Amino acid sequence: MKRRQFLGQLAAAAAAASAGTFSTGRVLGANDRVHVGLIGCGSRGRWVAQKMREVSNVEFVAACDVY
């Protein structure tokens, strides 16, 4: 899997996971948070991280890249 494909699927999965919580109207619990770690993030990963911060139930727990 290429890095672009991975990041695209990560963004799509996070958006899909958050879409259901907005429509239910219930209070989020500890198990409803999505913990995200970026691997091979680079500059495109920075963009993904900024977009994911806009989603209320996403928490970044790790980032890794080799330069």
N, C-alpha and C positions, 0 to 999 in steps of 0.2 A: 504494500500500500504506500503510495506516495504521500509526502507531507501535506500537500495541498488537499488531497482527498481526505486525509485524516482530520485536518482542521475544519474542512467543510462539513464532514460528518459530525464532528464534535459540536460545532455551532448548531447544526440541525437538531441534534439530540437534545442539547440544552434548551433550545427554543421549544421543542416538542414537550419536554418535561415541564417547562414552566407554563405552557399554554393551558394545560389541564388545571393547574392550581388557580389561575386567574378566573376561570369560568365557574368554579365550584362555590366560591364565596365563603370558604371555611378558613379557620385560623391555621396557619402552618405550624407544625410541630417539629421536633428535632429530626425526626425521620424523613421529613419532607424536603430537607435541604439537599442540594446536589453539590458534592465536593468534587472539584475539578483540579487536575494536575496537567500542566502543559509540558510535553516532551518535544524537544526540537523546535522551540517556539520562535526564535528569531524575530524579525520585524513584523512578520505577518501574525505571529502569536501575540504580539503586543496589541495589534488591532483587535484580535479575537478577545483578549482579556478586557479591553476597554468596552467592547460590546456586551460581554457577559456580566460586567459590573452593573449594567443597567437592569439586569434581571434580579429581582429581590431575593430569591431563594438559592442563589449560586454563591458558593464560597470557594475561593482559590486556596488550595493547601500546598501546592508545590509547583515549581517551574524548573526545567532543566534544558540547557542548551550548551553545545560545545562550539566555541569560536576558534 
